[in-house]
Structure formats: C-alpha cells, structure tokens
Amino acid sequence: MKCRGMAKMADAPATQKRRGVCKPLIQPLEIRAEGEFWADMEEVFHWQ
C-alpha cells in the first residue's frame, strides 16, 4: 500500500514529466509480479 505522500508525489507534474522521459529507457525484468513494473530482489547488503 502506498502512503499518501507517495501518491501525491506520483501525481506531481514534475514526476510525470520525469517518468515520461525515463520509463521508455527502462527494461523491466521478466521475473516481476503480474501487473508490476519493478521486480523484487533479495537484499544483498544491509547497512546499519
């Protein structure tokens, strides 16, 4: 579930403009979940 701040940021004109430029350059992995753009990955390093 997205927090309200994330939803507000996603709707911002500057964010939409950035996504319009960047998203066509990103190739999503085939292992991503149905309906998702990003794939989960295993944590490799954990900084404390």
Secondary structure by P-SEA (a helix, b strand, c coil): cccaaaaaaaacaaaaaaaaaccccbbbbccccccccbbbbccccccc
